[in-house]
Amino acid sequence: MTPSLILPHRLEPGATVALVAPASPPPDPAIIDESLAALTTQGFRVLPGRHLRARQGFLAGTDRQRAGDLMRAFRDPRVRAIFCLRGGYGTTRLLPLLDYSVIRDHPKILVGYSDITALHCAILQRAGLLTFHGPMLASELNRENYPAFSRASWQRTLMQPVPPGSICQGGPPGAVTVVRRGRAEGQLIGGNLSLLCALLGTPWQPDFRGRILFMEDVGEAPYRLDRLLTHLHAAGVLAQVAGVAVGVCHNCLDPRATAGGEYRQSVADVLRERLSPLRVPVVIGLPFGHVPRNATLPVGGHALLDARAGDLLLTRAAVT
């Protein structure tokens, strides 16, 4: 049974924040210094993880090093928020090493996306703590040209104890498409589609019943997205949700789409075919994912999926 929901305390100007690397290291170590400087420039006091600069192959240190940095951040009474340096791969390896009772007793803001989806799902399922699918330092927050839309969403959701409202507000009209009309309310669950599928059948699989499923992916050819969605179908997940909100599936192209005369499906084709038969509202192309316009979404937060207007509204505060 999923524990009762806990909201973290809001992020205040000048707060102490931790920077950890639960998955892969950055391709250039200089990105770590740039990320620390970016948080400092924004007025935060920064505590880098003890093993932030560690590396073991394609991982940012051993499993115990990465899990240890995360748990020390949760235990440290000075830390008000935990930011992930980047995604990549490796977060699922940490899930058996985390102490979910400690996380529940020391609720903090946790922000990241992509491979960090594993942490969001496991922490909500095992500790009942609301976390945030949002921008990371290595790819977004340390950039001077980071979009005002994404920064405003991040600040509005993490720093104000009021309902953040529409995730589309403040941005230009996007390529949002309503696949199946309707309206649905419920808790948000989701993240990166590949990671959601990887958690199925494990002790950290989230509860999808009656929830609004949000998802995105990157670098997956359309037929592989079809395979992932078919996996969700076969596992019974898509029959349980109250609605489906799809972000931007970046760089999910068929490299052979222009070869010969054979018909090949696009990402939009796959999403419509696999999701339109559902008897729930479905919207695709919302502003989140591996793209500059990446809205911050509270995993476990309450939302309204409006598949008439083509919007996702965060209807309750995500912080106290």
N, C-alpha and C positions, 0 to 999 in steps of 0.2 A: 504494500500500500504506500502511495506517495505521501510523505509527511505534509503537514499543513504549511502553506506558503509563508516564507519570511522575506520581507523587503529589506535591502541594505539601507544604511543611512546615506543621505545625499552627499555628493562630492562638493566640498566648499572651497572657495579660493584660498590658496596657500596651504592646502592640506598635504599631508605626507602620503605619497603613493609608491607602490612597488612596481618594478619592471622585471618580468620573468620571461623565460623562453621555454615553454612546455613542449615544443615540437622540434622544428629544424632551426639551425643557426642561420644568420643572414649570410648571403654570399660574400659580403665584404665586411670584415670586423669594424670598419669605420662607421658603419650604420649604427652600431651600438652607441658610440659616442654622440652621433647626430641625434639619436632618439632620446638619450639622457638630456642633451641640451635642449631639445624641443619641449620636453616636459618642464624643465627648469624655466625656459623662456615664458611658458604659460603661467608661471607663478607657483608651481608645485615644488615641494621638497621631495626628492627622489631617492629611494633606497633600491639600488640594483641588487638583483638576486646574486647570491654568493657564487653561483656557477654560471652567471650570465654569459661569460666568455668561453665557457667550456665547449668542447666539440668531440663527438665520437661518430665518425662517419657522417651519415646524413642526419644525425641527431645533435641537439644542442647539449651534449653531455650524456651521462648514463641515465637510465630511468630513475635511479634513486637520487641522483643529483637534481634532476629536473623536478621530481616530486617533492624533494626536500625544500627546494627554493619556494615552491608554491605553498607548502604547508607552513613554512616559516613566515611567509607573508600573511597568511590567515591568522597565525598565532600572535603576531607582533601588534601590540595595542596601539602603536603609533600609526600604523597603516590604515588608511581609509578606503583605498581603492587599489586594485591590482590590474595592471595593464600587460597584455601579452605582446612580446616583441614581434612575432610573426607566426604564421601557421606552417604549412609544409607537410610534415608527417611526424608521427610519434606520440601524439597525445593519448591515443587509446591504450598505449603501453603503460601509462601512469595510473589508470583507473583502479587497479587492484591495490595500489600502494597508498592511496589517499585515505585519510581519516575523516569520514563524513560527519561524525559526531562533533569533531573539532570545528569543521567548517560551519555546521549548524549553530554551534555555540559562539562563533566569532564571525558573524555575517559581514561580508565586505562586498563592495562593487567589484565584479570581475568582467573585463571587457576583452573581446577578441572574436574572430570568426574563422571560417574555413576549417582547418583541422581542429580548432578550439571547440567546434561543435560537440566533440566527444565530452569535453568538460562540462559544457552547458547542460547536456542531457543527463549525465551522470549525477551532477550536483543537484539538479532539480529533482531527479528521481530518488536519490538517496538522502539528501540533506534538506530538500524543500526550499532551497535558497534561489531566489530570482537572480539571474545573471544577464549579461548584455551581449548580444550579437552586434558587434560594432567595430569600428576601425582600429587598426593596430599601428604600432610606431614605425616599423620598418617599411611598410608599404604606403602609409597615408599620413599619420599625424605629424611626422617630422618634415613634411614637405611644405615649402613656403606657398605653393600654389594649391594647397588643399582646398577643395571647393567650400565656399561659404555655406552652401546647403547642408553638406555633411557635418561641418563643424557646429552649425546651429542645431541640427538634430541631436548630435552628441551632447551638447551643453543642455539643451532643453530636457532631454530624457534623464540625464545623470544628475543634474544640479538643481532641478526644480521639483518639489514634491506636489506636483499638480498633473493632471492628465496631459500628456504631450500632444494628443490630437492626431491629425492626419500625418502620415509619414511622408506624404508628397508635398506638404506645405513648404513654400519658399523656393521651390524648384520650377524650372520651365516645364511646359507640357511634355510628358514623356510618351513612350510607346506602350502605354498600358492597354491591355486588351481584355475584355470580359469574355471568357469562354463559356461560362454558365451563370446566368443571372440569379440574383437572390441576395439575401443578407444573412450573416451568421455571427454569433457572439460566442466567445469562449477564451480559454487560455491559449497563448501562443506556445507552440513547440516546433522545433525544427532547426534549420541551419543548412549546412552543406549536404547535398543529397547523397553523395558517396559515403559520408560518415554516418548518416542516418541508417543506410543499409548495412554498414559494417557493425552497427550496434544491435541489429535485430538478432534475437536469440541469445543475447548475453545478459548478465545480471544488471547491466546499465541501460538496457533498452527502455526508453521513456514510455509513459502511458499516453497513447494517442486518442483515447476515447473522448469524444465530444470536444476535442481541441481544434484550433485553427492551425493547420500545418503550413509552415512557411519553408521554402527551400530554394536553393540556387546551386550552381556548380560552375566549374571553370575547366576549359581544356578538354571536354568530353565530346567526342563525335556524336551526332544524333543517334546512331544505333546503340551507343553505350548508354546514353540517357534513357532510351527505350528500355534497355535491359534493367537499369536501376528502377525505373518506374514499374516495370513488370514485377520486379522483386517486391516492391511495396504492395502491389496488388496481390501477389501470391501469399504474402505474409498476413494479409487481411487488414493492413494498416489503412488503406484508402477507403475501406468500408466503415471505418470507425470514426473518421474525422468529421468535424462540422463544416469545414471549408478548407480551401487550398489557395494559398497566396504564393505565387512564384515570382522571384526576383529576376535579375538579369543573368542569364547563363552566358558568361563572357567567353569568347573564343571557342565556342562549342560548334565548330564548323566541320563539314565533311570535306576532307582534302581532295576527294575524288569527285566532287559534285559537278565539275565542269567537264569531266572526261566522258567521251562517248555520248550516246543518246539515252542511256539508262536513266530512268527516273529515280531520284534519290531524295529522301525527306530532309527538310530543314528542322531546326530545333522547334520552331513554332508548329510545324506539322505534327511532330511527335507529341508535343504537349497537348495540343488539341485532341489528337486521336486517343491518347491514353487517359486524359482527364475529363473530357466532355461527357462521357457516359456516367460519371459520378452524379449522384443525386444531391449535390451540395454546391454552393457558390464556388466559382473558380475564377481567379484573376491572374494574368501573367504580365510580366514586364514591369513590376513594381521596382522602385529605386532602392534596391539593396543587392549586395553581392560583391564580386571581385571587380568593382567599377568605382570610379571616383565619386559618383553620387550614391553613397552607401549610407542609408538611414540606419540609425541605431534602434534595435528592436529588443524589448525585454523578454527574455525566454522565461515563460511562466506568467508573464503579465497578461492582463485582460485586454482584449481587442475586439473590434467590430470590423468584419470584412464586408465591405459594401460593394457587391458585384453588380450594382446598377450604375453607380458613379465611377467605379473602377478605383477604389481606394481602400486603404487599411488604416483604421483609426485606433490609436492607443487611448482607451477610454478610462483608465485609472492610473493614478500615480505609480511610478515604478520604484520610487525611493521615499523614505520617510523624512 
